[in-house]
Amino acid sequence: MIRRAELADARQLHVLIKQHAGFERGQATLCVDGLAKLLAESSRPAEILVASKQGCLLGYAALTFDFSLWRGQKWAHLDCLFVREDARGRAVGAALLAHAKDIAGISGADRLEGQTPEWNSRGIAFYRREGASIIGKACFHFSLKSPFDCSPTAAA
Protein backbone atom coordinates (compact mmCIF):
# COMPACT_ATOMS: atom_id res chain seq x y z
CA MET A 1 0.00 0.00 0.00
CA ILE A 2 1.34 3.44 -0.95
CA ARG A 3 0.42 6.30 1.38
CA ARG A 4 1.65 9.62 2.71
CA ALA A 5 4.28 9.23 5.43
CA GLU A 6 3.02 9.84 8.96
CA LEU A 7 4.72 10.84 12.20
CA ALA A 8 4.48 7.22 13.39
CA ASP A 9 6.69 6.19 10.44
CA ALA A 10 9.65 8.30 11.57
CA ARG A 11 11.84 5.51 12.98
CA GLN A 12 11.32 3.03 10.13
CA LEU A 13 11.57 5.77 7.53
CA HIS A 14 14.81 7.01 9.08
CA VAL A 15 16.31 3.52 8.70
CA LEU A 16 15.35 3.54 5.01
CA ILE A 17 16.82 7.01 4.54
CA LYS A 18 20.12 5.88 6.08
CA GLN A 19 20.13 2.75 3.88
CA HIS A 20 19.45 4.90 0.83
CA ALA A 21 22.29 7.29 1.66
CA GLY A 22 24.62 4.34 2.19
CA PHE A 23 23.57 2.80 -1.11
CA GLU A 24 24.44 6.07 -2.85
CA ARG A 25 27.79 6.14 -1.00
CA GLY A 26 26.74 9.11 1.08
CA GLN A 27 25.72 9.80 4.64
CA ALA A 28 22.32 10.94 5.87
CA THR A 29 22.57 13.87 8.28
CA LEU A 30 18.86 13.94 9.06
CA CYS A 31 18.29 12.47 12.53
CA VAL A 32 15.11 10.74 13.72
CA ASP A 33 14.06 13.83 15.70
CA GLY A 34 14.60 16.06 12.65
CA LEU A 35 12.56 13.68 10.52
CA ALA A 36 9.79 13.58 13.14
CA LYS A 37 9.75 17.39 13.20
CA LEU A 38 9.48 17.44 9.41
CA LEU A 39 6.67 14.85 9.39
CA ALA A 40 4.76 16.81 12.05
CA GLU A 41 4.72 20.01 9.98
CA SER A 42 1.36 20.90 8.47
CA SER A 43 3.10 22.43 5.46
CA ARG A 44 5.92 20.01 4.67
CA PRO A 45 8.82 21.02 2.43
CA ALA A 46 8.48 17.65 0.66
CA GLU A 47 5.71 15.19 -0.12
CA ILE A 48 6.92 11.91 1.37
CA LEU A 49 5.32 8.64 0.30
CA VAL A 50 5.89 5.24 1.84
CA ALA A 51 5.20 1.72 0.64
CA SER A 52 4.03 -0.40 3.55
CA LYS A 53 2.95 -3.97 4.05
CA GLN A 54 1.61 -5.22 7.38
CA GLY A 55 3.12 -2.29 9.27
CA CYS A 56 6.58 -2.61 7.68
CA LEU A 57 7.94 0.07 5.39
CA LEU A 58 9.31 -1.38 2.15
CA GLY A 59 10.38 1.85 0.50
CA TYR A 60 9.80 5.55 0.17
CA ALA A 61 9.74 8.43 -2.29
CA ALA A 62 10.16 12.15 -1.67
CA LEU A 63 8.82 14.78 -4.01
CA THR A 64 9.44 18.54 -4.05
CA PHE A 65 8.22 21.26 -6.37
CA ASP A 66 9.97 24.02 -8.27
CA PHE A 67 9.25 26.46 -11.08
CA SER A 68 10.90 26.67 -14.50
CA LEU A 69 11.19 30.25 -15.61
CA TRP A 70 12.13 29.17 -19.13
CA ARG A 71 8.97 27.15 -19.54
CA GLY A 72 6.77 29.20 -17.23
CA GLN A 73 5.71 25.95 -15.56
CA LYS A 74 5.71 24.32 -12.16
CA TRP A 75 7.63 21.03 -12.13
CA ALA A 76 8.17 18.24 -9.63
CA HIS A 77 11.49 16.86 -8.46
CA LEU A 78 11.73 13.23 -7.38
CA ASP A 79 14.29 13.82 -4.65
CA CYS A 80 14.36 10.21 -3.46
CA LEU A 81 13.00 6.84 -4.47
CA PHE A 82 14.34 3.89 -2.52
CA VAL A 83 13.16 0.32 -1.95
CA ARG A 84 14.61 -2.04 0.63
CA GLU A 85 16.85 -4.65 -0.96
CA ASP A 86 14.61 -7.55 0.11
CA ALA A 87 11.56 -5.84 -1.47
CA ARG A 88 13.12 -5.07 -4.86
CA GLY A 89 11.74 -6.74 -7.96
CA ARG A 90 8.18 -6.76 -6.57
CA ALA A 91 6.90 -3.57 -8.26
CA VAL A 92 7.24 -1.49 -5.07
CA GLY A 93 9.38 1.11 -6.85
CA ALA A 94 6.96 1.27 -9.77
CA ALA A 95 4.04 1.82 -7.38
CA LEU A 96 5.90 4.59 -5.53
CA LEU A 97 6.83 6.24 -8.82
CA ALA A 98 3.25 6.01 -10.13
CA HIS A 99 1.95 7.73 -6.98
CA ALA A 100 4.65 10.40 -7.22
CA LYS A 101 3.66 11.07 -10.85
CA ASP A 102 -0.01 11.28 -9.84
CA ILE A 103 0.74 13.79 -7.07
CA ALA A 104 2.92 15.83 -9.42
CA GLY A 105 0.18 15.97 -12.04
CA ILE A 106 -2.58 16.80 -9.56
CA SER A 107 -0.38 19.58 -8.16
CA GLY A 108 -0.14 21.19 -11.59
CA ALA A 109 3.41 20.16 -12.48
CA ASP A 110 4.14 19.64 -16.17
CA ARG A 111 6.97 17.17 -15.58
CA LEU A 112 8.71 15.03 -12.99
CA GLU A 113 12.50 15.07 -12.90
CA GLY A 114 14.91 13.04 -10.81
CA GLN A 115 18.43 11.73 -10.71
CA THR A 116 20.38 8.66 -9.73
CA PRO A 117 24.13 8.08 -9.57
CA GLU A 118 25.70 7.35 -12.96
CA TRP A 119 26.92 3.97 -11.68
CA ASN A 120 23.40 2.86 -10.65
CA SER A 121 22.68 0.84 -13.78
CA ARG A 122 19.70 -0.95 -12.18
CA GLY A 123 18.15 2.39 -11.24
CA ILE A 124 18.74 3.83 -14.70
CA ALA A 125 17.22 0.73 -16.31
CA PHE A 126 14.21 1.02 -13.96
CA TYR A 127 13.55 4.66 -14.89
CA ARG A 128 13.94 3.90 -18.60
CA ARG A 129 11.45 1.01 -18.29
CA GLU A 130 9.05 3.42 -16.60
CA GLY A 131 9.30 5.80 -19.57
CA ALA A 132 11.84 8.37 -18.35
CA SER A 133 14.14 10.23 -20.72
CA ILE A 134 17.71 11.00 -19.73
CA ILE A 135 18.54 14.69 -19.98
CA GLY A 136 22.14 15.70 -20.48
CA LYS A 137 22.77 18.00 -17.55
CA ALA A 138 25.38 17.86 -14.83
CA CYS A 139 24.00 17.90 -11.30
CA PHE A 140 25.74 20.09 -8.76
CA HIS A 141 25.09 21.30 -5.24
CA PHE A 142 26.19 23.95 -2.80
CA SER A 143 26.22 22.96 0.87
CA LEU A 144 24.06 25.22 3.05
CA LYS A 145 22.82 24.89 6.63
CA SER A 146 19.54 23.01 7.09
CA PRO A 147 17.17 23.29 10.07
CA PHE A 148 16.72 19.49 9.94
CA ASP A 149 20.46 18.65 9.88
CA CYS A 150 21.48 16.83 13.04
CA SER A 151 25.08 16.06 12.05
CA PRO A 152 27.80 17.03 14.56
CA THR A 153 29.23 19.60 12.13
CA ALA A 154 25.85 21.33 11.80
CA ALA A 155 25.87 22.29 15.48
CA ALA A 156 29.19 24.14 15.15
Legacy VTK file of the C-alpha trace (Angstrom):
# vtk DataFile Version 3.0
C-alpha trace
ASCII
DATASET POLYDATA
POINTS 156 float
0.000 0.000 0.000
1.343 3.440 -0.945
0.423 6.302 1.375
1.654 9.616 2.712
4.284 9.231 5.433
3.015 9.837 8.963
4.720 10.840 12.197
4.477 7.223 13.394
6.692 6.191 10.438
9.648 8.303 11.571
11.841 5.506 12.978
11.317 3.027 10.134
11.570 5.766 7.533
14.806 7.013 9.075
16.307 3.520 8.705
15.354 3.537 5.009
16.822 7.013 4.539
20.117 5.878 6.079
20.130 2.749 3.883
19.450 4.897 0.826
22.288 7.292 1.657
24.624 4.339 2.195
23.567 2.797 -1.115
24.442 6.074 -2.850
27.795 6.144 -1.004
26.741 9.113 1.078
25.719 9.803 4.640
22.317 10.942 5.869
22.572 13.871 8.276
18.858 13.939 9.056
18.288 12.472 12.529
15.112 10.743 13.723
14.061 13.833 15.699
14.604 16.060 12.653
12.559 13.681 10.521
9.791 13.579 13.140
9.749 17.395 13.197
9.480 17.445 9.409
6.667 14.850 9.394
4.763 16.812 12.055
4.717 20.008 9.980
1.360 20.902 8.472
3.105 22.431 5.460
5.921 20.007 4.671
8.818 21.016 2.428
8.483 17.646 0.662
5.711 15.192 -0.116
6.920 11.909 1.370
5.319 8.644 0.304
5.893 5.237 1.838
5.197 1.721 0.645
4.026 -0.404 3.545
2.946 -3.973 4.052
1.605 -5.223 7.380
3.121 -2.290 9.266
6.579 -2.613 7.676
7.943 0.068 5.387
9.309 -1.385 2.152
10.377 1.854 0.502
9.796 5.555 0.174
9.741 8.428 -2.293
10.161 12.145 -1.674
8.820 14.779 -4.006
9.440 18.536 -4.049
8.221 21.264 -6.369
9.970 24.016 -8.271
9.250 26.465 -11.078
10.897 26.666 -14.502
11.189 30.254 -15.606
12.132 29.168 -19.134
8.972 27.146 -19.542
6.767 29.204 -17.228
5.713 25.948 -15.561
5.714 24.323 -12.163
7.635 21.033 -12.130
8.171 18.241 -9.629
11.492 16.862 -8.457
11.731 13.231 -7.378
14.295 13.818 -4.650
14.355 10.211 -3.462
13.004 6.838 -4.471
14.335 3.886 -2.516
13.157 0.320 -1.953
14.608 -2.041 0.633
16.854 -4.648 -0.958
14.611 -7.548 0.111
11.563 -5.838 -1.469
13.116 -5.070 -4.856
11.744 -6.743 -7.965
8.184 -6.759 -6.568
6.899 -3.571 -8.262
7.244 -1.491 -5.074
9.381 1.114 -6.846
6.964 1.266 -9.772
4.045 1.815 -7.377
5.901 4.595 -5.529
6.831 6.244 -8.823
3.254 6.011 -10.132
1.946 7.729 -6.985
4.650 10.398 -7.222
3.657 11.065 -10.850
-0.010 11.278 -9.836
0.742 13.788 -7.067
2.921 15.834 -9.419
0.176 15.973 -12.040
-2.584 16.798 -9.562
-0.381 19.578 -8.159
-0.144 21.190 -11.588
3.410 20.162 -12.482
4.135 19.641 -16.167
6.971 17.172 -15.579
8.707 15.030 -12.989
12.497 15.067 -12.899
14.905 13.043 -10.811
18.426 11.732 -10.715
20.380 8.664 -9.730
24.127 8.076 -9.571
25.697 7.348 -12.962
26.925 3.970 -11.682
23.402 2.860 -10.647
22.683 0.836 -13.783
19.696 -0.948 -12.180
18.154 2.385 -11.240
18.744 3.830 -14.697
17.216 0.732 -16.307
14.205 1.021 -13.962
13.553 4.664 -14.886
13.942 3.902 -18.598
11.448 1.012 -18.295
9.051 3.423 -16.600
9.301 5.803 -19.571
11.835 8.373 -18.352
14.141 10.233 -20.719
17.711 11.002 -19.734
18.538 14.686 -19.985
22.145 15.696 -20.476
22.771 17.999 -17.548
25.383 17.856 -14.831
23.995 17.896 -11.299
25.736 20.091 -8.758
25.090 21.303 -5.243
26.193 23.948 -2.796
26.215 22.955 0.874
24.059 25.218 3.046
22.823 24.895 6.629
19.544 23.011 7.086
17.175 23.295 10.073
16.723 19.494 9.936
20.458 18.653 9.878
21.482 16.827 13.044
25.075 16.063 12.051
27.802 17.030 14.557
29.232 19.602 12.125
25.846 21.332 11.801
25.868 22.287 15.483
29.189 24.139 15.147
LINES 1 157
156 0 1 2 3 4 5 6 7 8 9 10 11 12 13 14 15 16 17 18 19 20 21 22 23 24 25 26 27 28 29 30 31 32 33 34 35 36 37 38 39 40 41 42 43 44 45 46 47 48 49 50 51 52 53 54 55 56 57 58 59 60 61 62 63 64 65 66 67 68 69 70 71 72 73 74 75 76 77 78 79 80 81 82 83 84 85 86 87 88 89 90 91 92 93 94 95 96 97 98 99 100 101 102 103 104 105 106 107 108 109 110 111 112 113 114 115 116 117 118 119 120 121 122 123 124 125 126 127 128 129 130 131 132 133 134 135 136 137 138 139 140 141 142 143 144 145 146 147 148 149 150 151 152 153 154 155
